[in-house]
Amino acid sequence: MFHSSGRPGLPADRIWLETLREFGRPVAVLARPEPGWRRLVGQGAVDGLLQRLDLGYYEEQTMRVQVTTQRRLPEHVRVFSTLEPDALLDEFLFNSSPHGPIRLPNELATGTGRLVVDGTAIEAQRLTCGEHIATLAAIGEEAVAVISTAALHDQAVHLTLDTTAVPV
């Protein structure tokens, strides 16, 4: 993981650009993060290949939104993971508070939602647990998930794709 020194929406720092080049695919980022939010980037790799990028948007010590992009790996890679909304929601609840994990009753409600990518609405799977929501959709060959509190979710589902270091 690394902290970004770039703008939270469309970062341009060297480490982020190197990460985008390694990922090789567009990465979903918040279209309109709040000015005071910082970004923390996590990575997940399978067999040495970068598969997943998690962008946590923080204010002070509290994670407000997490945007995850996971790419499909080449067919020769036999081990892979999938994005599961309930696991992403649990991960967000575990990491979002500076006071430790948030524990909620395991009352999950499933339904449909939407992600809005560069102004285009995309139908998505939605999972709600208390005041927290995870929304997940396929965008091209990538799976993208947004996790946040219900109060921020309407803002958080507006994304843009960062392609600044992706070869054309």
C-alpha positions in Angstrom: 0.0 0.0 0.0 1.1 3.6 -0.5 -0.3 7.0 0.2 -0.7 9.2 -2.8 0.7 12.7 -3.1 -1.4 13.4 -6.2 -4.9 14.7 -6.5 -7.3 12.3 -5.0 -9.5 12.1 -8.2 -7.0 11.6 -10.9 -3.6 11.0 -9.3 -0.5 11.8 -11.3 2.3 10.8 -8.9 5.1 8.4 -10.1 4.1 5.4 -8.0 0.5 5.6 -9.2 1.6 5.8 -12.8 3.9 2.8 -12.4 1.0 0.9 -10.8 -1.3 1.8 -13.7 1.3 0.6 -16.2 1.7 -2.7 -14.4 -2.1 -3.1 -14.1 -2.4 -2.4 -17.8 -6.1 -1.7 -17.8 -8.3 1.3 -16.9 -8.8 1.8 -13.2 -12.0 3.2 -11.7 -11.6 6.2 -9.5 -14.1 8.6 -7.9 -15.2 11.2 -10.3 -15.8 13.8 -7.5 -13.9 13.1 -4.3 -14.2 15.7 -1.6 -11.2 18.1 -1.6 -9.9 17.0 1.9 -9.9 13.3 1.1 -6.6 11.4 0.8 -6.2 8.2 -1.2 -4.6 5.0 0.0 -3.9 2.3 -2.7 -3.8 -1.4 -2.0 -2.9 -4.1 -4.5 -3.7 -7.8 -4.9 -1.6 -10.1 -7.1 -2.0 -13.6 -8.2 1.1 -15.6 -9.3 3.1 -12.4 -9.6 0.4 -10.6 -11.8 -1.3 -7.5 -10.4 -5.0 -8.4 -10.4 -6.7 -5.9 -8.0 -6.4 -2.3 -7.1 -8.2 -0.9 -4.0 -8.5 2.9 -3.7 -9.5 3.9 -0.2 -10.5 7.5 0.2 -9.9 8.8 3.7 -10.8 11.9 5.6 -8.6 12.2 8.7 -8.3 8.6 9.9 -11.7 7.3 8.6 -12.1 5.6 5.2 -15.1 7.2 3.5 -15.2 5.2 0.2 -13.4 2.3 -1.3 -13.3 1.7 -5.1 -12.0 -1.6 -6.2 -11.0 -2.6 -9.8 -10.2 -6.2 -10.6 -9.0 -7.3 -14.0 -9.3 -10.6 -15.6 -6.0 -12.5 -15.7 -4.5 -14.2 -18.7 -6.0 -17.7 -19.4 -2.8 -19.5 -18.5 -3.2 -18.3 -14.8 -5.3 -21.0 -13.2 -5.6 -19.5 -9.7 -7.7 -16.3 -9.5 -10.2 -14.6 -7.2 -13.5 -13.0 -7.8 -14.9 -9.9 -6.2 -17.6 -10.8 -3.7 -19.8 -7.9 -2.4 -20.2 -9.4 1.1 -16.4 -9.9 1.5 -15.7 -6.4 0.2 -18.2 -4.9 2.6 -16.7 -6.9 5.5 -13.2 -5.6 4.5 -14.5 -2.0 4.4 -16.1 -2.3 7.8 -12.9 -3.8 9.2 -10.7 -1.0 7.9 -12.9 2.1 7.8 -12.9 3.2 11.4 -9.8 4.5 13.4 -11.4 2.9 16.5 -11.2 -0.6 15.2 -13.5 -2.9 13.1 -17.2 -1.9 12.8 -19.3 -4.9 13.8 -22.8 -5.0 12.4 -25.5 -7.7 12.6 -25.2 -10.1 9.7 -28.4 -8.8 8.1 -27.6 -8.4 4.5 -30.1 -7.1 1.9 -29.4 -7.7 -1.7 -30.8 -5.9 -4.7 -29.9 -3.9 -7.8 -28.1 -0.6 -8.0 -26.0 1.3 -10.5 -22.6 2.7 -11.1 -22.2 5.8 -13.2 -19.0 5.7 -15.2 -18.1 8.8 -17.2 -21.8 9.7 -17.2 -23.1 6.3 -18.3 -25.2 4.4 -15.8 -24.4 0.7 -15.5 -26.7 -1.8 -13.8 -25.0 -3.3 -10.7 -25.5 -5.7 -7.9 -26.0 -4.0 -4.5 -25.6 -5.3 -1.0 -26.6 -3.4 2.1 -25.6 -4.0 5.7 -26.9 -1.4 8.1 -25.8 2.0 6.9 -23.1 0.5 4.5 -23.5 -0.3 0.9 -21.4 -2.3 -1.6 -22.3 -1.9 -5.4 -20.5 -4.2 -7.9 -20.7 -4.3 -11.7 -18.7 -5.5 -14.7 -17.2 -2.6 -16.7 -15.7 -4.0 -19.9 -13.4 -6.8 -18.8 -13.0 -5.4 -15.3 -15.1 -5.9 -12.2 -15.6 -2.7 -10.2 -17.0 -2.3 -6.7 -17.8 0.8 -4.6 -18.2 0.5 -0.9 -19.3 3.3 1.4 -21.8 4.5 3.9 -25.3 5.0 2.7 -24.9 8.8 3.1 -22.0 8.9 0.7 -23.1 6.2 -1.7 -25.0 8.4 -4.3 -21.8 10.5 -4.7 -19.5 7.4 -4.5 -21.1 5.6 -7.4 -20.0 8.3 -9.8 -16.7 7.1 -11.3 -14.3 7.8 -14.1 -11.7 5.6 -15.6 -8.1 6.5 -15.1 -6.1 5.5 -18.2 -3.2 7.9 -17.9 -0.6 5.2 -18.1 -2.4 2.5 -20.1 -0.8 1.8 -23.5 -3.1 2.6 -26.4 
